């Protein structure tokens, strides 16, 4: 009889909703407003043996990318336009470099991976995963193109930026390496 009672209790507890404990400093530390207004960063994107270096500069809300074989491109966090072709961005480079992704419009939920903050931005559903108060992963569901983009974040430096972010888009995977950020 005790065995059946124990099994019933385990079943009831396994179906109980998870209690979500949200660290109040997460929203403050990862807010879009926490990103520096001006900085310069040296980055390279690696895909296997291929490494593409470039320099990214931010001046208020304008970004500029320069590279050895990349013409100078300027854009803002809303989108990147080149040769009359525009790409809508779910968030700007600050989200990749500093993890500055949160707007305050996110809804909180829990999973076995940690606390999830999610929001919709146009054709995108963005889920931010936090474990022990640190950003671990971002999933971007592009509903228009029906694909999932995943960003896995490494360890944040004491200066506040991530040195390595792994990006996966369906079968394609590459790494964004931030070598240096100067303020």
N, C-alpha and C positions, 0 to 999 in steps of 0.2 A: 504494500500500500504506500509506503514511504517513497518507493522508487517512482510510482506513478505520479505522486504529488510533486516530487522533485522535477520530473520531466514536464509536468504541466506548468510549474512555476518558471522553468527555463524557457518554455515556449512563449509564455506571456511576456517575459522580460525581453526576449529576442524580437518581439513584434512591437515593443514600446518605442515611441518616437525618440530620436536622438536629441539630447540637450545640446544646443549650440552655444558654446561660450565664445563670444567674439571679443577679442582684445581691442579695447577702445582706441589704442594708439595706431592700429593698422590703417584706419581711414585717414588719420592725420599723416602718418609716415609715407603712405603711398598715394597721396592725393596729387592730381595733375598740377596743383598750385605749388607743390613742394619742389618741383624741378627748377634748377637755376635759370635765370632769365638770359644769361650769356655764358657760353662755354665753347670750347674747341676740343674735339676729340679725334684721335687717330684710331681707325678701325680697320680690320680686315675680315672679309668673309671667306671662309674656307669650305671647300667642297672637295673632299678627297685630297689630292695633291695640289689642286688649284687654290691659289690664295689671291684675292683681289683686295689691295689696300686702297683706302680713301680717307679723306679728311672731312669731318662733319662739323660745321660751325652753326651756332645758334645765336641770334641777336634778337631779343624779345620774342616775337612770334614767327620770325622768318628763319628758315634753315637753308644752308648752302652746302652742297656736296661737291668735292673736287677730288679728282684722282688722276693717275698717270694716263689712263686711256678713257677717262670719263670726262665729258665736257662739264663745265660748271653748271650745276642745276640749282635753282632756288625754288623753294616751296614753303607752304605753311602746313600746320598740322591737319588741315582739312583735306588736302590732296596734293598730288604731284602731277604737274602737267609738263609735257615735253612734246614738241612738234604737233601741237593740237590734239594730242591724246592725253586724257586725264585719268589718273588712278585715284579712286576714292580710298582713303585710309581710315581704318577703324580707330587708330590713335597715332600720335606722332612719335618721332625717335626718342623722346623723353621716356616713353613707356618701355622701350627696349633697354636703353642705357641705364636709367635710374629706377625703373619700375613705377614711374609716376603715371598711374593709369586710372585711378579712381576719381569719379566726378561727384559722388554723393548720391547718385540716383540708383545705385545698385541695391538689389534685393539679397538678403542673407539666407543661406541654407547650409546644411551640413552633409557631409559624406564621410566615408571611411578615409578619404584622402585629406580631410581637414575642413576648414570653413571655406565656403564658396560665396563670392560676391558676383552677381551676374546682372547684366543690363543689355538692352537692345539699342543698337546704333544703326539706323537705316536698315540695310540688308544684312547686318551682322548681329549675331548673338554672342556676347563676350562673357566668358566665365573666368574669374580670377580665383586661383586656389592658394590658400594660405595655410601653412602648417607651422604651429608654434609661433605665430605672429610674423612669419616671414613669407614672402611671395615665393612659391615653388613652381607654379605653372599657370599659363594662360591658354585657354582654348577659344578660338574664334571660329564660329560656324558661319560661313559665307552662304547664306540661303539662296542667293541669286545664282551662284555657280555650283551649289551643292557640294561644298568641300569643307574639310576641317583643317584648320591651321593651328598647330600647337607650338608654344614657346615654352621651353623648359629652362628655368633660371638656375644659375649656379649660386655661388656665395657672393653676397654683397660686400664690397670693400668698405673700409672705415671712412672713405671719402664719399660714400653713398651711391656708387655706381656698380654695375655688374660687369665682371671681366669677361664672362662667357654666357651666351644665350644660344641654345640649340633650337633651331626652327625646323619643323616638319610639316610639309604640305603634301598630303597623300603619300606617294612613294618617294618623293624628293626630300632630302634632309641635308641641311648645311648648318654651319656654326658662325655666329657673329662674335668676334673677339674684339673687345675694347681694350686697346693697349694703353692709352693714356687719355686723361681728361684734365684740361686746365681751365680754371675759372677766371 
